[in-house]
């Protein structure tokens, strides 16, 4: 298998593993000037033809991840549920205490 075919297969695997809308969390990025801190969460927008993952980070940045170089993970179903509940709670009006 030539290098092009190897990269194509890896990109297809990454696209299947991280489809659009997947929530991820950055563990570390192999970039000393990274505007994305460890622990930042984001949502995958797309994966390009060489397997670079392009998320929109919750801090508004859009720096891509290099699969195999940068360290990140998918959020668990429990974490996704926590996020959903937090977002739902944030949209509820604060009734406060009435006297």
C-alpha positions as CSV (number, residue, x, y, z in Angstrom):
1,X,0.0,0.0,0.0
2,X,1.4,3.4,-1.0
3,X,1.5,6.4,1.3
4,X,-1.5,8.1,-0.4
5,X,-3.7,5.0,0.1
6,X,-2.6,4.7,3.8
7,X,-3.5,8.4,4.4
8,X,-6.8,8.0,2.6
9,X,-7.8,5.0,4.7
10,X,-6.8,6.8,7.9
11,X,-8.8,9.8,6.9
12,X,-11.9,7.7,6.2
13,X,-11.5,6.0,9.6
14,X,-11.2,9.4,11.4
15,X,-14.3,10.6,9.5
16,X,-16.3,7.6,10.8
17,X,-15.0,7.9,14.3
18,X,-15.6,11.7,14.6
19,X,-18.6,12.6,12.4
20,X,-20.0,16.2,12.3
21,X,-21.6,17.1,15.6
22,X,-19.3,14.9,17.8
23,X,-18.4,16.6,21.1
24,X,-14.8,16.3,22.0
25,X,-12.4,17.5,24.7
26,X,-8.8,18.6,24.2
27,X,-6.3,16.8,26.3
28,X,-3.2,18.5,24.8
29,X,-2.1,20.0,21.6
30,X,1.3,19.7,20.0
31,X,1.5,23.4,19.4
32,X,3.3,25.8,21.8
33,X,1.2,28.7,20.5
34,X,-2.2,27.0,20.7
35,X,-5.1,29.3,21.5
36,X,-7.0,26.3,22.7
37,X,-6.2,25.3,26.4
38,X,-6.3,21.7,27.6
39,X,-9.7,20.8,28.9
40,X,-11.5,22.9,26.3
41,X,-14.5,21.2,24.7
42,X,-15.7,21.6,21.1
43,X,-18.0,20.3,18.4
44,X,-16.6,18.6,15.2
45,X,-17.5,20.5,12.1
46,X,-15.7,18.3,9.6
47,X,-12.7,16.1,8.9
48,X,-10.7,16.9,5.8
49,X,-9.3,14.4,3.3
50,X,-6.0,13.9,5.2
51,X,-7.8,13.3,8.6
52,X,-7.4,16.7,10.2
53,X,-10.4,17.3,12.6
54,X,-11.8,20.8,12.5
55,X,-13.9,21.5,15.6
56,X,-15.5,24.8,16.7
57,X,-14.1,25.1,20.2
58,X,-16.4,26.4,23.0
59,X,-14.0,29.4,23.4
60,X,-14.8,30.4,19.8
61,X,-11.6,29.2,18.2
62,X,-11.5,26.9,15.2
63,X,-8.0,25.4,15.3
64,X,-7.8,21.9,13.8
65,X,-6.6,18.8,15.4
66,X,-4.0,16.5,13.8
67,X,-5.0,12.9,14.5
68,X,-2.1,11.0,16.0
69,X,-0.3,14.2,17.0
70,X,-2.8,16.1,19.2
71,X,-4.5,14.4,22.2
72,X,-8.2,14.6,22.5
73,X,-11.2,12.4,23.3
74,X,-14.9,12.0,22.7
75,X,-17.2,13.0,25.5
76,X,-19.0,10.2,27.2
77,X,-22.8,9.8,27.1
78,X,-22.8,10.9,30.8
79,X,-20.8,14.1,30.0
80,X,-23.1,14.8,27.0
81,X,-26.1,14.5,29.4
82,X,-24.5,16.8,31.9
83,X,-23.9,19.4,29.2
84,X,-27.5,19.1,28.0
85,X,-28.9,19.5,31.5
86,X,-26.6,22.5,32.2
87,X,-27.7,24.2,28.9
88,X,-31.4,23.5,29.8
89,X,-30.9,24.9,33.3
90,X,-29.2,28.0,31.9
91,X,-32.2,28.7,29.7
92,X,-34.6,28.5,32.7
93,X,-35.6,31.9,34.1
94,X,-34.3,32.6,37.6
95,X,-37.4,32.7,39.8
96,X,-35.4,33.6,42.9
97,X,-37.0,33.8,46.3
98,X,-40.3,35.6,46.5
99,X,-41.3,37.2,49.8
